[in-house]
Amino acid sequence: MPEVLKAPLAVEFPFTRSLGPVQSAFLTGLRERVVLGVRTVDGRVLVPPVEYDPVTADEIRDLVEVGATGTVTTWAWNHEPRRGQPLATPFAWVLVRLDGADTALLHALDAPGPDGVRTGMRVRVRWAAERTGAITDIACFEPYDGPAEEASAQPAPHTGEFADAVTGIVAPARLDYTYTPGRAQSAYLDALGGRRTVGERCPSCRKVYVPPRGACPTCGVATAERVEVGPRGTVTTFCIVNIKAKNLDIEVPYVYAHIALDGADLALHGRVGGIPYDQVRMGLRVEPVWTSGARFPDHYRPTGEPDADYDTYKELL
């Protein structure tokens, strides 16, 4: 029986964004141990604050300071914290309505166990020792039996002005998962180990799909007939990358392209090298370049052949 392949994978994208006046004030306030909300036209106080009223869509800028204590409105216990979560030990995800606010804030509650959490319990902010102007400046919430802190029935107006305000943040987005490729792609990966590219042919429409999917996306029938394609191919479309990716040792700008390998009816993607980025073009004939010990081509380079005629790859765009 063939080995079932699986591998841990991570999809990560650090998203850099600028902040408007409301979000800037909110995050800068957290750095200064101040929690700000925004008051809507009808008098509700929203925490976290937003720049537009979710009911009327009116622009709102009336900042107010709310308390660092609040009430749990609902919760769920997290038995196994994951990478990047607020606490390394089991904790509760809670929605907390801070004193003076009309909406709830999602964060973590440090509690000894699920029996120590209940809807209606009182909690307070535990501030991070080092604060930079991010939601993580609230390290978590903790149970609290004392009086309300810095809150009243009418939250105090706040100018939102701070020295050295935070104007932008980097929000890391990451998904960790275990990938199992299945029969068709396992055969594809195994062939790549031998520097060959193998697809599968649909028994109905006769198209050869690379990488194979195990079924024809057009006809909906299973594919089993394996077909070796390439190694050469044709650039069908491409883009010029001008932003350097984290942990990727490739100088920008560079070209990423859809490449239709000879004999394939589906273009795969790969980097094009060995040619100035501004000379890459549709129809360019390319071949794979392998590095020592690699399981897949490092990039594709020009073969020196004449460009392919548009009619030969127009159906693969």
N, C-alpha and C positions, 0 to 999 in steps of 0.2 A: 504494500500500500504506500503511495507517495506520501512524503512528509508534508504535513499541513504547515504552511508558512505563516508566521505572524511576527509582527515587529511593533515596538512602541513608536508612536509618531507624535509630533507636536506641531501645531499650526500657531504661529505667533506673529503679531503685528503691533508694534508700538505706534499708537495713534497720537500724533501731535496736534493739539488744537489751541486756538486762542480763546480767551474768555471775554464775554461782554461785561458790562458794569455790575450786573447782579451776581453772576457767578464769581467774578473777581472778588467782590466784597465778601461773598459767602466763604470762599476758600481762604482768603486772607484773614477773615475773622476767626476761622478755626485755628490758624497759626497763632493768633493772639488769645485763644481760649474764649472766644465769643461766638455764639451761635446766632446767625441772622436768618430771619424769614422775610417774606414779602407780603404786604397787605393788598388784597384785591379791592376792587371798587365796592363790593358788597360787604367788606369788612373782615373777610376770612384771612387767616394768616397761614401761608403755605411754607412748610419746611420739609425738604430742601426748597429754596426759592426758585421760581421760574421767571422768565422774562415776559411771558404772555399769559393772560388769564385763561385757564383751560376751559372755561365755560363761555366767556364772551370773546376771547381772542384779543382783548385789549392789551396794549403794552402796559406793564406795571413796573414801578421803580420805588415804591414806598417801602423802604427797608425798616425792619423792626428787630429788636433783640429779644430773644426768647430765653427760657431757662435751660440750664444744663441738666435738669432733672425732668423726669417724665413718667409716663404710664405705658406699659406693654399692652398693645391692642390685640396682637396675635403672635404666635411663635411656632417654630418647628425645631426639633432637636437634630443636631448634626453629629452623628456618631463617629465619623471618620473625616476629620479635616483634611483638605487637599492643599497642594502647593499654592502659596500665595494668598490663602485665606487669613482672616485677621488673627486667629489663635491656632496654636499647634496642638492643643488638647481639645477634646469634645466640648462643644458649646452650642448655644441656641441661636438660630437666626430669629430676630425679633423685629416687629414694627413698633416703634416707640413714638407716641405723641408727646412731644416735649411740652412742658408747661408754657402756656401762652400760644401754642400752635393749634391749628385745626386739622392738620394732616400729620401722617406718621412717617418717620424716617427709618429706613431699613439699615440694620447693623447687627453686630454680634453681641451676645450677652454672655459674660463669663459667669457660669453657674456650675455648682458641683455635680449636677446631674439633672435629668429631665424632671425629677420630682421637686426640684428647687425652682421650677419655672411655672408661672401661671399667668393667664390673661388678667390684667388689672394690677399686677404687681408694680411697685415703684422701683425705678432704676435711675442711675445718674451716669453721666459721661465719665469715662476714665481717659484722661488725656495722655497722648503719647509723650514720652520724655523729650524727644526731639521732634519738632513740628516744622513743616516746610510749606504749608499751604495746600493741603490735599485732604480728601475725606479720611485718609489714614491717620490724620492728626487726632481723630477720635480713635484711640486704640481699640476700644470696645465700650460696652455698657456694663455696669455692675449693680447688683441689688443694693437698694438704699431705703432706709427706714426713717430718715430725717425729714425736715420740712423742705418745701420747695425752695430752690435756689434761684435767685435773680429772675423771678418771674412774677407776673401779676395778671389780673384779669384783662388788663390793657397793656400789652407789651410795649416797652419803651421805644420810641422812634430812634433811628440810628442813621447817621449820615452815610455810612458805608465807606468812609474815608479812613485809610490807614497809610502809614509810611511804608514805602517799598512794597506796594501792592503786587500781588501775584497776577500776572496778565496772560499766562499760558501754562498748559500742563501737558505731560506725556502720559497717556492712558494705555498701559499694556494690555492687549487682548491676547489670550492664549487658550488653546484647546489641546489637552493631552488625551490621547486615546490609543488603543491597541488595534492595529489594522491586520485583518486576515484577508489575503487577496483572493482566495478561492482557486478552483481548478484551473481556469483559463489563464488568469494572471500569474499563477504559480509557474505554469509552463513558460509563460513569457519571460518571467524573471530568471528562470533556470536557463533559458536560451541566452539571455543577455550575459550570464556568467561565462558562456562560451563565445562571446562576441558575435552572436547571431541575433537577428530580430525575427520573431515568429508571431504571426497573427492567426486568426481563424476565419474560415470562409462560411458564409451563410449558405445553407443548402437550397434556399429558395431564390434570393436575388443574386447570389454568387459574389456579393461584395466581400472583400477581405478587410477585417477590422484590426487595426493595430493602434494601441494595445488591444488585445481581445477582451471581450466583456462577458463571454459565456453565452450570449444570446444576441441576435440581430436586433438593433434598436428600431429598424424599419419594419421588419416582418414579424418580430416577436417570437421567433423560433430559436431553439437551442443551436449553438454552433459547436462543432467538434473537429472538423477537418482543419489541421494545422498547415499553414503555408509560410514558408520562409520568404521574407521580402528584403528589399534593399541590397547591400547596405547604403547605396547612394539614393538621393532623393532630390526633391525640388522645393524651394521656398515658395509657399503660397501667399502668406501674409506675414507681417512682422511688426514689431514695435521697438522703438529706441528707449532704453531704460536710462534715466538720468538721476535716479535716486539710489544711493548706495544702501543695500540691504544689510541688516545686522548679521554678523557672523558669516558673511559671504565675501570671500577674498577675490572680488572681481572689480576692477576699476571701471568707473562710469565715464562716458556713456558706453553701453554695449547693446547688442541686439538679441532679442528673444523672438523666435519665429515659429510658425507652423510649418512643418516639413512633411511633405507627402513622399514617403519612401517608395521606390519603384516596386510596383506590384500591389501596393496598398490602396484602399479606397477610403481611408480616413487619415487625416494629417495628425501627426503627433507634434509636441512642442520641444524645442531645444535651443540652446544658445548658438549663435553663429559667430565664429572667430576667424582669425587668419586673414581678415580683410577689414579695412576701415569701415566704421559703422555707417558712414554716409554713402558707402558704395554697395551696401546690401540692397537687394531689389527683388521684387516678385519674379519668379522664373529662374532665379539663381540655382545652379546645380551644385549640390554639396555632398560631402561624405563625412562619416563619423571619425572623430579623433579620440582614441582611448588612452588613458593614463595607466600606469602600472598598478595592477591589483584592483582596478575599478570594476564595478558591476554594471556600469552604464556609460555611454559616451560622455566625455567631458564637454565636448562641443562639436559643432559641425563646421567644416571649412570648404571653400570653393574647390571644385574638382578641376576647373580649367576648361570644362566643356562649354559649348555655346548654351545660352539661356534656353530653357524649355519654352515651347510655344504656349501661349495662353490657353488655347483650346485643350491642351493636354491636362490641365489642372483646374480649369474653371469650375468644375463640379465639386472640387474639394475645398473651396474657399469657406 
